[in-house]
């Protein structure tokens, strides 16, 4: 009783003086800021925004994830360390905060749906992370490997394990797509304008998207990844005409930007995915595909010498001309980009042969591959300094850094992800879920096909959509296959 009385008296006292209290706090904050600005100290101006951000961290973590999504295309890598690592602002600090909060929450109250932990993709991802931890302990450069593992965690935890419950509502899937795509349109406008200033030169096309994207390859990979999504939005009749019209505009802009990116790997990945789409559309049997693949493989084996002779005669270099640029894809005799990629792959395979089980450690390829290069395989752009990228493959890179299990985990995730997406597409009676399942699965395939020739999962630009898209497939698989249709706009 006394406690209640004290509470009510205190509450009445607060109500009586709350206006004066607000004035006092406001005046104090203004006075302190005025003094600090006078002394050229400006950090305190961020305090209200930081307090609002903290409130969202504790009460609306979904808003933080969507905020990071919108910030990712415009994020800039601004910090360089001695070991060549960097941090993308503002996304990676925000994601690190989510990771810490998730760990604390998991320790005190494990309220994650057990179905999430038991899903085949979750099991594979957890096994992959565990193997990365083991190979970080045995790494040749542990500090690099543990930093790499930490950065992988702050991508996977927020956008996969927290993304699955977030995407239980299909409107959040749509929100994610648009929140990434709209800032990406700003980057496209910036890139095309810079490209125009350079006369749409092919060489300039490699860097005009900086500082938002490091080069045209990751830029092209993301453009190719989002095209299937907006194709799905455009042609799915469950959406309103207005929604489909704006989706169509975005699809056109993404397609034009991809053409101007001069990213051959992105073009190839999207072309292959288009073939996959027609295979699904016309329901071509797997047995027919397997037999066709075996026949093609047998023909290649019989005529491999003639095949490589044709490739060696191709001297076409990269060009602003579309046809010539496509022809340069098979130039393995003079094209420095193609030859350097092969050089990196060969070095990675030799690293694997040297450490076949545990590898050299996650993230260490660029610091360890130099001695594994052969002089006759080096190109004009080869380096021993470890400052020009990695193994250029989402499969061969882990092979050299985490041994054979590292590559097998990536392949298993890609295969399982494709199976889950296809099953969701076939089993769902909800037209929107069918459309989303197919377009998201095809979008992921564009990335992992591109991943045969490049790797970007160490950056926020690719990791945010890739892990989020996988989470969407799992969320659909767990919660939405038999869900009734939601009203959409």
C-alpha positions as a printed Julia matrix, in Angstrom:
489×3 Matrix{Float64}:
  0.0     0.0     0.0
  2.76    2.44    0.96
  4.64    1.61   -2.18
  1.58    2.3    -4.26
  1.0     5.56   -2.41
  4.59    6.62   -2.93
  4.32    5.73   -6.6
  1.14    7.74   -7.07
  2.55   10.71   -5.18
  5.69   10.53   -7.29
  3.63   10.23  -10.45
  1.56   13.26   -9.46
  4.71   15.2    -8.71
  6.14   14.27  -12.09
  2.92   15.29  -13.86
  2.99   18.61  -12.05
  6.55   19.5   -13.0
  7.05   17.55  -16.26
  6.72   20.69  -18.45
  9.39   22.46  -16.43
 11.53   19.31  -16.53
 11.31   19.17  -20.33
 12.29   22.84  -20.51
 15.22   22.26  -18.15
 16.57   19.26  -20.1
 16.13   21.06  -23.44
 17.8    24.24  -22.22
 20.69   22.27  -20.7
 21.22   20.32  -23.91
 21.17   23.51  -26.03
 23.55   25.29  -23.66
 26.01   22.39  -23.57
 25.91   22.04  -27.36
 26.42   25.77  -27.85
 29.52   25.62  -25.68
 30.88   22.51  -27.44
 30.25   23.97  -30.92
 32.04   27.16  -29.77
 34.98   24.89  -28.89
 34.72   23.15  -32.33
 33.43   19.93  -30.77
 30.48   18.6   -32.76
 29.97   14.98  -31.68
 27.28   15.89  -29.13
 24.96   16.97  -31.96
 24.59   13.24  -32.74
 23.23   12.41  -29.28
 19.48   12.62  -30.12
 19.96   10.43  -33.2
 21.99    7.91  -31.16
 19.28    7.76  -28.5
 16.62    7.14  -31.15
 18.86    4.47  -32.69
 19.3     2.76  -29.31
 15.54    2.74  -28.79
 15.09    0.96  -32.14
 17.82   -1.56  -31.23
 15.95   -2.59  -28.09
 12.34   -2.31  -29.27
 12.24   -2.44  -33.12
 15.18   -4.43  -34.39
 13.3    -5.02  -37.64
 13.58   -1.3   -38.37
 17.36   -1.47  -37.85
 17.63   -4.32  -40.38
 15.59   -2.41  -42.94
 17.64    0.74  -42.23
 20.85   -1.2   -42.93
 19.26   -2.52  -46.13
 18.59    1.01  -47.38
 22.07    2.18  -46.35
 23.98   -0.66  -48.02
 24.04    0.56  -51.66
 25.26    4.0   -50.48
 27.72    2.72  -47.85
 31.39    3.59  -48.34
 34.48    1.68  -47.29
 36.4     4.4   -45.47
 38.77    2.7   -43.04
 41.88    0.86  -44.18
 44.01   -1.19  -41.83
 47.59   -2.41  -42.16
 46.38   -5.88  -43.14
 44.28   -4.49  -45.95
 40.93   -4.84  -44.18
 38.32   -2.16  -44.21
 35.0    -1.22  -42.7
 31.94   -0.13  -44.61
 30.12    2.8   -43.01
 27.48    3.02  -41.74
 26.37   -0.58  -42.33
 29.02   -2.71  -40.61
 28.98   -0.87  -37.24
 25.17   -1.13  -37.24
 25.36   -4.86  -38.0
 27.99   -5.37  -35.31
 25.53   -3.83  -32.84
 22.83   -6.28  -33.98
 25.28   -9.17  -33.54
 26.12   -8.14  -29.96
 22.45   -7.68  -29.07
 21.58  -11.08  -30.56
 24.36  -12.78  -28.57
 23.15  -11.18  -25.31
 19.55  -12.11  -26.05
 20.54  -15.68  -26.95
 22.45  -16.02  -23.69
 19.63  -14.79  -21.46
 16.56  -16.04  -23.34
 16.8   -18.34  -26.33
 13.44  -17.53  -27.88
 14.45  -18.33  -31.46
 11.94  -20.69  -33.07
 13.48  -24.21  -32.9
 12.27  -24.83  -36.45
 14.81  -22.25  -37.65
 17.73  -24.1   -36.04
 16.55  -27.43  -37.47
 16.14  -26.28  -41.07
 18.66  -27.96  -43.45
 20.02  -24.59  -44.63
 20.47  -23.4   -41.04
 22.33  -26.6   -40.16
 24.63  -26.2   -43.17
 25.31  -22.54  -42.37
 26.06  -23.35  -38.71
 28.4   -26.16  -39.79
 30.12  -23.79  -42.21
 30.59  -21.18  -39.47
 31.92  -23.85  -37.11
 34.41  -25.01  -39.72
 35.47  -21.38  -40.28
 36.1   -21.13  -36.52
 38.24  -24.29  -36.57
 40.26  -23.11  -39.59
 40.66  -19.68  -37.99
 42.31  -21.34  -34.99
 44.71  -23.23  -37.29
 45.14  -20.24  -39.64
 48.51  -19.03  -40.9
 47.4   -15.49  -39.92
 44.85  -15.91  -37.08
 44.13  -12.19  -36.65
 43.02  -11.95  -40.3
 40.93  -15.12  -40.07
 39.13  -14.15  -36.86
 38.33  -10.7   -38.27
 37.0   -12.42  -41.41
 34.9   -14.8   -39.27
 33.56  -11.9   -37.21
 32.53  -10.01  -40.34
 30.8   -13.14  -41.67
 28.89  -13.4   -38.38
 27.66   -9.81  -38.52
 26.22  -10.51  -41.96
 24.77  -13.97  -41.32
 23.23  -13.41  -37.87
 21.21  -10.26  -38.71
 20.12  -11.1   -42.24
 19.76  -14.86  -42.03
 18.86  -15.89  -38.47
 16.99  -12.65  -37.68
 15.85  -12.29  -41.27
 13.82  -15.51  -41.19
 11.27  -14.2   -38.62
 11.39  -10.75  -40.24
 10.31  -12.2   -43.6
  7.38  -14.16  -42.17
  5.37  -11.19  -43.44
  5.62  -11.03  -47.21
  5.3    -7.26  -47.09
  8.71   -7.19  -45.38
 10.14   -9.09  -48.36
  8.74   -6.39  -50.65
 10.05   -3.69  -48.3
 13.54   -5.21  -48.42
 13.57   -5.32  -52.22
 12.5    -1.72  -52.61
 14.68   -0.4   -49.78
 17.75   -1.87  -51.47
 16.67   -1.0   -55.02
 15.78    2.68  -54.54
 19.19    3.74  -53.15
 20.74    1.53  -55.84
 18.95    3.71  -58.41
 20.8     6.71  -56.93
 24.09    4.86  -57.4
 23.08    4.0   -60.97
 22.35    7.65  -61.71
 25.71    8.68  -60.23
 27.49    5.94  -62.2
 25.84    6.68  -65.55
 26.57   10.41  -65.16
 30.25    9.74  -64.46
 30.33    7.27  -67.32
 28.81    9.9   -69.62
 31.57   12.36  -68.64
 34.1     9.77  -69.84
 32.27    9.12  -73.09
 30.99    5.7   -71.91
 34.54    4.4   -72.25
 34.92    0.69  -71.43
 37.96    1.24  -69.2
 36.2     4.02  -67.28
 33.27    1.63  -66.81
 35.44   -0.35  -64.38
 35.57    2.39  -61.72
 32.91    5.07  -62.33
 30.69    3.52  -59.62
 33.3     4.28  -56.92
 33.19    5.04  -54.01
 29.86    3.21  -53.59
 31.02   -0.01  -55.27
 34.68   -1.0   -55.52
 34.51   -1.95  -59.19
 32.19   -2.97  -62.0
 32.19   -6.68  -61.12
 30.41   -6.43  -57.75
 28.21   -3.65  -59.16
 27.22   -5.9   -62.08
 26.64   -8.88  -59.78
 24.12   -6.94  -57.67
 22.35   -5.5   -60.71
 21.99   -9.0   -62.18
 20.76  -10.31  -58.83
 17.88   -7.83  -58.54
 16.67   -8.08  -62.15
 14.84  -11.43  -61.63
 13.13   -9.98  -58.54
 11.7    -7.0   -60.42
 10.84   -9.16  -63.42
  8.77  -11.22  -60.95
  7.13   -8.09  -59.55
  6.38   -6.83  -63.07
  4.69   -9.94  -64.42
  2.93  -11.24  -61.3
 -0.74  -10.37  -61.52
 -1.22  -10.43  -57.75
  0.13   -6.88  -57.58
 -1.65   -3.69  -58.53
 -1.04   -2.04  -61.91
  0.76    0.86  -60.21
  3.11   -1.5   -58.35
  3.82   -3.45  -61.53
  4.4    -0.28  -63.57
  7.04    1.06  -61.18
  8.58   -2.4   -60.94
  8.82   -2.42  -64.74
 10.62    0.95  -64.69
 13.1    -0.31  -62.1
 13.65   -3.48  -64.15
 14.45   -1.4   -67.23
 16.88    0.83  -65.33
 18.63   -2.17  -63.76
 18.93   -3.83  -67.17
 20.35   -0.7   -68.8
 22.81   -0.26  -65.93
 23.89   -3.9   -66.24
 24.57   -3.4   -69.95
 26.74   -0.35  -69.17
 28.57   -2.14  -66.35
 30.68   -4.12  -68.87
 30.65   -6.98  -66.36
 30.96  -10.08  -68.53
 30.46  -12.47  -65.6
 27.2   -10.73  -64.68
 25.98  -10.96  -68.28
 26.78  -14.67  -68.41
 25.12  -15.42  -65.07
 21.91  -13.66  -66.08
 21.88  -15.4   -69.48
 22.26  -18.83  -67.82
 19.5   -18.01  -65.33
 17.24  -17.06  -68.24
 17.86  -20.56  -69.68
 17.09  -22.07  -66.26
 13.84  -20.09  -66.17
 12.73  -21.51  -69.53
 13.65  -25.02  -68.37
 11.36  -24.51  -65.35
  8.65  -22.83  -67.43
  8.5   -25.65  -69.98
  8.95  -28.32  -67.26
 11.84  -30.05  -68.98
 12.6   -33.29  -67.14
 15.79  -33.64  -65.11
 16.63  -36.93  -66.86
 16.65  -35.16  -70.23
 18.93  -32.45  -68.84
 21.28  -35.03  -67.3
 21.5   -37.0   -70.56
 22.11  -33.78  -72.52
 24.87  -32.79  -70.1
 26.51  -36.2   -70.44
 26.39  -36.0   -74.24
 27.9   -32.5   -74.23
 30.58  -33.65  -71.78
 31.43  -36.62  -74.0
 31.64  -34.39  -77.09
 33.91  -31.97  -75.21
 36.15  -34.86  -74.12
 36.47  -36.1   -77.71
 37.21  -32.7   -79.2
 38.92  -30.92  -76.3
 42.12  -30.24  -78.27
 40.19  -28.58  -81.09
 38.15  -26.64  -78.51
 41.25  -25.21  -76.81
 42.83  -24.44  -80.18
 39.82  -22.24  -80.99
 40.1   -20.48  -77.63
 43.82  -19.83  -78.08
 43.18  -18.24  -81.49
 40.74  -15.74  -79.95
 42.7   -12.47  -79.53
 39.67  -10.24  -78.97
 40.26   -7.92  -76.01
 37.71   -6.09  -73.9
 35.86   -3.41  -75.83
 33.08   -0.85  -75.59
 31.42   -2.73  -78.44
 28.97   -5.25  -76.96
 29.67   -8.06  -79.46
 33.43   -7.68  -79.16
 33.2    -7.53  -75.36
 31.21  -10.78  -75.34
 33.77  -12.39  -77.66
 36.55  -11.43  -75.22
 35.02  -13.76  -72.62
 36.72  -16.77  -74.22
 40.06  -15.02  -74.85
 42.54  -17.0   -72.73
 45.6   -16.06  -74.77
 45.92  -12.27  -74.53
 43.16  -10.9   -72.25
 44.94   -9.88  -69.02
 41.77  -10.06  -66.9
 40.97  -13.62  -67.98
 44.59  -14.77  -67.66
 44.97  -13.21  -64.21
 41.81  -14.94  -63.05
 43.24  -18.28  -64.22
 46.54  -17.41  -62.47
 44.66  -16.81  -59.2
 42.75  -20.09  -59.55
 45.92  -22.05  -60.23
 47.6   -20.5   -57.18
 44.54  -21.35  -55.04
 44.59  -24.97  -56.2
 48.3   -25.24  -55.31
 47.51  -23.78  -51.88
 44.83  -26.46  -51.48
 47.33  -29.16  -52.42
 49.67  -27.8   -49.74
 46.94  -27.64  -47.02
 44.11  -29.88  -48.33
 42.02  -30.22  -45.14
 42.36  -27.05  -43.05
 43.55  -24.6   -45.69
 45.52  -21.45  -44.92
 42.75  -19.8   -42.9
 39.67  -17.71  -43.79
 40.52  -14.41  -45.46
 44.22  -15.22  -45.87
 44.37  -15.99  -49.61
 45.52  -12.53  -50.69
 48.38  -12.61  -48.18
 49.51  -16.17  -48.93
 49.03  -16.83  -52.66
 52.12  -14.99  -54.02
 54.63  -17.89  -53.59
 52.17  -20.25  -55.3
 52.16  -18.29  -58.56
 54.17  -19.66  -61.49
 56.24  -17.17  -63.46
 54.87  -18.44  -66.8
 51.28  -17.9   -65.57
 51.75  -14.33  -64.32
 50.25  -11.44  -66.26
 50.85   -7.72  -66.59
 48.48   -7.14  -63.66
 49.87   -9.85  -61.36
 51.24   -8.8   -57.98
 52.99  -10.32  -54.98
 51.8    -7.59  -52.62
 48.4    -9.09  -51.77
 46.69   -5.8   -52.57
 44.65   -6.69  -55.63
 41.82   -8.86  -54.47
 41.32  -12.51  -53.74
 40.87  -15.86  -55.49
 38.01  -14.61  -57.71
 35.75  -17.53  -56.88
 33.23  -18.32  -54.16
 34.27  -21.96  -54.5
 38.02  -22.03  -55.16
 38.65  -19.3   -52.56
 37.25  -21.37  -49.65
 39.09  -24.4   -51.09
 42.42  -22.65  -50.51
 41.46  -20.98  -47.23
 39.36  -23.66  -45.5
 40.39  -26.83  -47.33
 38.08  -29.23  -49.16
 35.3   -29.01  -46.48
 35.18  -25.22  -47.01
 34.31  -25.59  -50.69
 31.91  -28.5   -50.06
 29.9   -26.39  -47.57
 29.44  -23.65  -50.19
 28.32  -26.18  -52.82
 25.95  -27.85  -50.33
 24.36  -24.5   -49.42
 23.85  -23.59  -53.09
 22.3   -26.99  -53.93
 20.04  -27.0   -50.84
 18.97  -23.4   -51.45
 17.99  -24.28  -55.03
 16.04  -27.37  -53.93
 14.18  -25.38  -51.24
 13.29  -22.61  -53.71
 12.05  -25.07  -56.33
  9.97  -27.04  -53.83
  8.39  -23.86  -52.49
  7.59  -22.78  -56.04
  5.94  -26.11  -56.88
  4.06  -26.7   -53.63
  2.57  -23.31  -52.8
 -0.98  -22.47  -53.85
 -0.43  -18.77  -53.15
  0.43  -16.96  -56.44
  2.59  -14.36  -54.7
  4.55  -17.01  -52.77
  5.11  -18.98  -55.98
  6.36  -15.86  -57.77
  8.61  -14.81  -54.88
 10.07  -18.31  -54.45
 10.99  -18.55  -58.12
 12.36  -15.03  -58.54
 14.4   -15.14  -55.29
 15.83  -18.56  -56.16
 16.79  -17.35  -59.65
 18.28  -14.17  -58.17
 20.49  -16.26  -55.87
 21.52  -18.43  -58.81
 22.73  -15.35  -60.69
 25.0   -14.56  -57.75
 26.38  -18.07  -57.24
 26.92  -18.55  -60.99
 28.77  -15.24  -60.98
 30.58  -16.69  -57.96
 32.36  -19.15  -60.25
 34.43  -16.18  -61.46
 34.3   -13.66  -58.59
 33.63  -13.55  -54.85
 32.08  -10.72  -52.85
 30.65  -12.29  -49.67
 33.26  -10.45  -47.64
 31.51   -7.16  -48.49
 28.2    -5.73  -47.32
 27.13   -4.96  -50.9
 26.67   -8.65  -51.7
 26.36  -10.27  -48.26
 23.29   -8.27  -47.22
 21.11   -9.34  -50.19
 22.54  -12.87  -50.47
 21.92  -13.88  -46.83
 18.6   -12.03  -46.79
 17.43  -13.82  -49.95
 18.37  -17.21  -48.47
 16.46  -16.24  -45.29
 13.43  -15.37  -47.44
 13.43  -18.85  -48.99
 13.68  -20.47  -45.55
 10.96  -18.23  -44.12
  8.65  -19.08  -47.01
  9.48  -22.77  -46.58
  8.77  -22.75  -42.82
  5.84  -20.39  -42.49
  4.18  -19.36  -45.74
  3.6   -22.34  -48.06
  0.01  -22.76  -46.91
 -0.54  -19.18  -45.93
 -3.61  -17.4   -47.25
 -3.11  -14.55  -49.65
 -2.34  -11.13  -48.17
 -3.7    -7.96  -49.74
 -0.92   -6.37  -51.79
 -0.5    -2.97  -53.35
